[in-house]
Amino acid sequence: MTASLLDARTASRSATQISDQLLLLGAQISATSNLDQSIVEISALKSKLDDSLNLFADICLAPSFLTGRL
């Protein structure tokens, strides 16, 4: 459940900002989990890789979960 909320928001970006940045970068982020593991993946254009990885790091390292959604 938590994995599905990873792209919702971070400490510095709203869900809309994340979505807009992904569109501008031509990137996709997906997150899945099961009892044994959690996986977060990014697919990005080589020419936009640095910016895409910065966004990816923010999503993975600084998620912000709204209490009502957990």
C-alpha positions, -999 to +999 in steps of 0.1 A: +000+000+000+028+024+009+045+018-025+014+029-043+016+063-025+052+070-033+045+093-063+018+112-044+039+139-029+073+147-013+084+172+013+091+197-015+067+187-043+030+182-046+015+153-066+007+178-094+043+190-095+056+155-096+033+146-124+041+177-144+078+171-140+076+135-151+057+146-183+083+173-190+111+148-185+095+120-205+100+098-174+079+072-157+082+060-121+066+028-108+066+012-073+055-022-062+059-043-031+051-077-017+059-095+016+095-099+007+106-068-012+098-033-024+108-021-059+109+014-072+119+018-108+124+047-132+124+048-170+139+080-184+153+095-215+191+095-215+192+132-223+171+140-192+186+114-169+202+137-143+170+157-138+150+124-137+173+109-111+170+140-089+132+137-090+135+099-084+157+105-054+133+131-039+104+106-043+123+077-027+141+096+000+116+123+011+081+110+006+053+128+024+022+108+033-010+125+042-023+109+073-058+104+059-045+082+031-026+056+051 
